[in-house]
Amino acid sequence: MSIRRLVLMSFCLLLTACGTTGHRVSVEPGSPGQRPWQRPYTVDGERYVPLATAEGYREEGFASWYGAEEHGGPTSNGETFDMYKPTAAHKTLPLGCYLRVTNKLNGMQTIVRVNDRGPFVADRIVDLSYRSARDLEIVESGVAPVIIEVISSGSGTSRPDSAPSAVGAYTLQVASFTDPATAQQLSARLKRDFSFSTVQEADTGKGRFYRVHAGRFLSRAAAEKARVSLAENGYPDAFIVSP
């Protein structure tokens, strides 16, 4: 039994549990009206106190990821873990909040919803679903240095399917080139201003093109503001892209 499921069992049963991996988990009674996952808990003698608010939270450290082993099992707030959805585990952030996660090695970013507790491993601050790790290109390495920033407090009881469709949904296509080196040079410059930029290959009836994308935006309005700024600074053909 994994430590994550042990934590869920403790949250649900309010008992001290001991699993086959030797981890010991207990959840404190808490105050009236508190959900089990909002209460202080202890894992292997280490006490964790969930935050009441996530406003302005920012943290740097290492991210890991989890997938097939936990797929279909319960998360700490009783949802079903889906390794193909953009979710994450954190030890103390309110379940239901949204994070922007930035891979410090390549500048790539993704938006995730916290619905689980963990990772209970030294020096790791967040455990990403397989989907989220893939978005950041850390599946092969397993662990990567990241920055996490809370962008929405969300709700600890809302379901992932009820998340705003605009969260992290927008980016900008700034330009398109037939020369990959030129595209990569522009992408490198854009990373300084937008933190995130990537080049995507596209085979069309007119040949192969290298499309430069920049920025990850929470709303179309924010993407439009960035598009106007790019147009005023030499990139009039930039346009908004959404899934």
C-alpha positions as CSV (number, residue, x, y, z in Angstrom):
1,M,0.0,0.0,0.0
2,S,1.4,3.4,-1.0
3,I,1.9,6.2,1.6
4,R,-0.5,8.4,-0.4
5,R,-3.4,5.9,0.1
6,L,-2.4,5.5,3.7
7,V,-2.9,9.2,4.2
8,L,-6.3,9.0,2.5
9,M,-7.3,6.1,4.8
10,S,-6.3,8.2,7.8
11,F,-8.2,11.2,6.5
12,C,-11.3,9.1,6.1
13,L,-11.1,6.9,9.2
14,L,-9.3,9.4,11.5
15,L,-7.1,6.6,12.7
16,T,-3.4,6.0,12.9
17,A,-2.5,3.6,10.1
18,C,0.5,1.5,9.4
19,G,1.0,0.2,5.9
20,T,3.2,-2.5,4.4
21,T,5.9,0.1,3.5
22,G,6.3,0.9,7.2
23,H,5.0,4.5,7.0
24,R,2.9,5.7,10.0
25,V,0.2,8.2,9.4
26,S,-2.3,9.9,11.8
27,V,-4.8,12.7,11.4
28,E,-5.7,15.1,14.2
29,P,-9.4,15.6,15.2
30,G,-9.5,19.2,14.0
31,S,-12.1,21.9,14.6
32,P,-15.8,21.6,13.9
33,G,-16.6,22.0,10.2
34,Q,-13.1,21.1,9.0
35,R,-12.9,18.5,6.2
36,P,-10.5,15.6,7.0
37,W,-7.9,16.9,4.5
38,Q,-7.9,20.3,6.1
39,R,-6.7,19.0,9.5
40,P,-3.1,18.7,10.7
41,Y,-1.6,15.3,10.2
42,T,1.6,13.4,10.9
43,V,3.6,11.1,8.6
44,D,6.5,9.1,10.1
45,G,6.7,11.6,13.0
46,E,6.7,14.7,10.8
47,R,3.7,17.0,11.4
48,Y,2.1,18.9,8.6
49,V,-0.5,21.7,9.0
50,P,-2.6,22.5,5.9
51,L,-2.7,26.1,5.0
52,A,-6.0,27.9,5.4
53,T,-5.3,30.2,2.4
54,A,-3.0,29.9,-0.6
55,E,-3.0,33.6,-1.5
56,G,0.4,34.6,-2.9
57,Y,2.1,31.3,-2.2
58,R,5.3,30.7,-4.1
59,E,7.9,27.9,-3.5
60,E,11.0,26.6,-5.2
61,G,12.3,23.0,-4.9
62,F,12.1,19.7,-6.7
63,A,9.1,18.1,-8.4
64,S,8.6,14.4,-9.0
65,W,5.6,12.6,-10.6
66,Y,3.3,9.6,-10.2
67,G,1.2,7.7,-12.7
68,A,0.2,4.1,-13.4
69,E,0.8,2.8,-9.8
70,E,-1.8,5.2,-8.4
71,H,-4.1,5.5,-11.5
72,G,-7.7,4.8,-10.6
73,G,-7.1,5.0,-6.9
74,P,-8.4,7.6,-4.4
75,T,-6.7,11.0,-3.9
76,S,-6.6,12.7,-0.5
77,N,-9.9,14.5,-1.0
78,G,-11.7,11.3,-2.2
79,E,-11.5,12.0,-6.0
80,T,-10.3,9.3,-8.4
81,F,-6.7,9.9,-9.5
82,D,-6.4,10.1,-13.3
83,M,-2.8,10.2,-14.4
84,Y,-3.9,11.9,-17.7
85,K,-5.3,14.9,-16.0
86,P,-3.3,18.0,-14.9
87,T,-3.3,17.5,-11.1
88,A,-0.7,17.5,-8.3
89,A,0.0,16.6,-4.7
90,H,1.3,19.0,-2.1
91,K,1.8,18.5,1.6
92,T,0.1,21.6,2.9
93,L,-1.6,23.7,0.2
94,P,-5.4,23.8,0.2
95,L,-6.8,21.0,-1.9
96,G,-8.6,22.5,-4.9
97,C,-6.1,25.4,-5.5
98,Y,-4.4,25.9,-8.9
99,L,-0.6,26.2,-9.4
100,R,1.6,27.4,-12.2
101,V,4.5,25.1,-12.2
102,T,7.7,26.2,-14.1
103,N,10.5,23.8,-15.0
104,K,13.6,25.8,-14.1
105,L,15.7,23.7,-16.6
106,N,13.8,24.5,-19.7
107,G,11.3,27.3,-18.8
108,M,8.3,25.2,-19.7
109,Q,5.1,25.8,-17.6
110,T,1.9,24.1,-16.9
111,I,-1.2,24.6,-14.7
112,V,-2.2,22.0,-12.2
113,R,-5.0,21.5,-9.7
114,V,-3.9,20.2,-6.2
115,N,-6.2,17.3,-5.2
116,D,-3.8,15.1,-3.2
117,R,-1.2,15.1,-0.4
118,G,2.5,14.4,-0.8
119,P,5.2,13.8,-1.8
120,F,6.6,12.6,1.5
121,V,10.1,12.4,0.2
122,A,12.9,14.7,1.4
123,D,13.6,17.8,-0.8
124,R,10.5,17.4,-3.0
125,I,7.8,20.0,-2.9
126,V,5.3,18.8,-5.4
127,D,4.2,15.5,-7.0
128,L,2.8,15.9,-10.5
129,S,0.5,13.6,-12.4
130,Y,2.0,11.9,-15.4
131,R,0.2,14.4,-17.7
132,S,1.7,17.4,-15.9
133,A,5.2,15.9,-15.8
134,R,4.9,15.2,-19.6
135,D,3.9,18.8,-20.2
136,L,7.1,20.0,-18.4
137,E,9.3,17.3,-20.0
138,I,10.4,15.7,-16.8
139,V,9.0,12.2,-17.3
140,E,12.3,10.7,-18.3
141,S,14.4,12.5,-15.6
142,G,11.8,11.7,-12.9
143,V,12.8,14.8,-10.8
144,A,13.4,18.4,-11.8
145,P,13.8,21.8,-10.1
146,V,10.6,23.8,-10.3
147,I,8.9,27.0,-9.2
148,I,5.3,26.6,-8.0
149,E,3.0,29.7,-7.7
150,V,-0.6,29.7,-6.6
151,I,-2.8,31.4,-9.3
152,S,-6.2,30.5,-7.9
153,S,-7.4,29.5,-4.5
154,G,-10.0,27.2,-6.0
155,S,-12.2,25.1,-3.7
156,G,-11.3,22.0,-1.7
157,T,-14.6,20.3,-2.6
158,S,-14.9,21.1,-6.3
159,R,-14.2,18.4,-8.9
160,P,-11.5,18.8,-11.6
161,D,-14.1,18.7,-14.3
162,S,-15.6,21.9,-12.9
163,A,-12.4,23.9,-13.2
164,P,-12.5,27.0,-15.3
165,S,-11.8,26.1,-18.9
166,A,-9.7,29.2,-19.3
167,V,-7.1,28.2,-16.7
168,G,-3.8,27.9,-18.5
169,A,-5.5,27.4,-21.8
170,Y,-4.0,30.3,-23.9
171,T,-0.7,30.9,-25.6
172,L,0.5,33.1,-28.4
173,Q,1.8,32.1,-31.8
174,V,4.3,34.9,-32.4
175,A,5.8,33.9,-35.8
176,S,6.4,31.0,-38.2
177,F,9.6,30.2,-40.1
178,T,10.9,27.7,-42.6
179,D,14.3,27.8,-40.9
180,P,14.4,26.0,-37.5
181,A,17.5,27.9,-36.3
182,T,15.7,31.3,-36.8
183,A,12.7,29.9,-34.9
184,Q,14.9,28.7,-32.0
185,Q,16.7,32.1,-31.8
186,L,13.4,34.0,-31.5
187,S,12.1,31.5,-28.9
188,A,15.2,32.0,-26.8
189,R,14.6,35.8,-26.8
190,L,10.9,35.4,-26.0
191,K,11.7,33.2,-23.0
192,R,13.3,36.2,-21.3
193,D,10.0,38.1,-21.4
194,F,7.4,35.4,-21.1
195,S,9.2,32.7,-19.1
196,F,7.8,30.1,-21.5
197,S,8.4,29.7,-25.2
198,T,8.5,26.7,-27.5
199,V,8.9,25.8,-31.1
200,Q,6.5,23.5,-32.8
201,E,7.0,21.8,-36.1
202,A,4.1,21.7,-38.5
203,D,4.0,19.9,-41.9
204,T,1.6,21.7,-44.3
205,G,0.8,21.6,-47.9
206,K,3.4,24.3,-48.4
207,G,6.1,22.5,-46.6
208,R,7.5,22.3,-43.0
209,F,7.2,25.3,-40.8
210,Y,8.5,26.0,-37.3
211,R,6.0,27.9,-35.2
212,V,7.1,30.0,-32.3
213,H,4.8,30.0,-29.3
214,A,5.2,32.2,-26.2
215,G,3.4,32.6,-22.8
216,R,0.9,30.7,-20.9
217,F,-2.2,32.8,-19.9
218,L,-5.1,32.2,-17.6
219,S,-7.6,34.1,-19.6
220,R,-8.2,35.3,-23.2
221,A,-8.0,38.9,-21.9
222,A,-4.5,38.4,-20.5
223,A,-3.4,36.8,-23.8
224,E,-4.9,39.6,-25.8
225,K,-3.0,42.2,-23.7
226,A,0.2,40.3,-24.4
227,R,-0.6,40.1,-28.1
228,V,-1.2,43.8,-28.4
229,S,2.2,44.4,-26.7
230,L,3.9,42.1,-29.2
231,A,2.2,43.8,-32.1
232,E,3.5,47.2,-30.9
233,N,7.0,45.8,-30.6
234,G,7.6,44.3,-34.0
235,Y,5.4,41.2,-34.1
236,P,2.1,42.3,-35.7
237,D,1.2,38.8,-36.9
238,A,1.1,37.3,-33.4
239,F,-2.3,35.7,-32.6
240,I,-3.9,33.8,-29.7
241,V,-4.0,30.0,-29.6
242,S,-6.2,27.9,-27.4
243,P,-6.9,24.1,-27.2
